[in-house]
């Protein structure tokens, strides 16, 4: 049996998962803030991927995302739980 014990929901997020140690992602952004203050999770900025190499999964500028779950696994016969 699997039980969800905690859920983390965020207003905005960028998640990248590489498939290579040489993975590269280059972004272009349009926003009304200086470049040094810009964050990938900024919901107001518009991001465009200019180059993507060795990335297996990308969620860029996603809003209202639930990227993290904490699960508890239980075996019914022994009453054992593993976090």
N, C-alpha and C positions, 0 to 999 in steps of 0.2 A: 504494500500500500504506500502511496506517495501523498504527503500532506504539504500544502503550501503554508509556510509559517510566517513569511514576510514578503511584501511586495514593495518595490521601489518604483515610483512613477515620477518622471521628470517633465518639465515644460518643454524643453528642447534638448536635442542631443545629436551628436555625430559619432557613429561607431564604424570603425574600420577593422577588418580582420585580414591579415596578410596570408598569402599562400607561399611566400618566398622571403628569404632573409634580405633580398634586394628589392623589396616592394617599394613603389614610389607612387605618391598621389600629389598632384599639383592642382591648386584651386585658384580660381579667379573670383573675387568678391566685389559686389556693389553694395555700398552702405554709406550712411551719412555720419560715419565716425572715422577718426584717423586710423590708419592701418595698424599701428602698434596697439590700439585698444580693441581691435576686432577679435571676437571669439567665434570658434566654429559652431558653438551652440546658440549663437545670437539669432533669435527668431526674426529679427528685422532685416538681417543681411540676406542677400541673395547670392548663393554660391553656385559656381559652374565648375565642373571637373574638367580641367584642361588636359591632364595626362593621368592615366591609371594603368599601372603595370604591377602585376603580382598581387592584386587584391581580390580575394575570394568573395568578400561580402562588404558592402558599403551602405550605410544608412546616413545620409547627409542632411543635416538641418531638419530632422524629423521632429514633429511637434506632438506633445502629449503621449510620450512613449513609456512603456513599462519594460525597461531593459534588464532588470534584475529581479530574480525570485530566489528566496531561500526555501529549500525543500527539506523535509524530513522523511526518511525511508523507514518503514516499520515492517517487520516480519511478524505475522500473526501467530505462528506456531510457537516461537520462542519469546515473544514479547520484547524483542530487541529493537532499539532504534539507533539509527546512525545519522548524524548531522553532517 
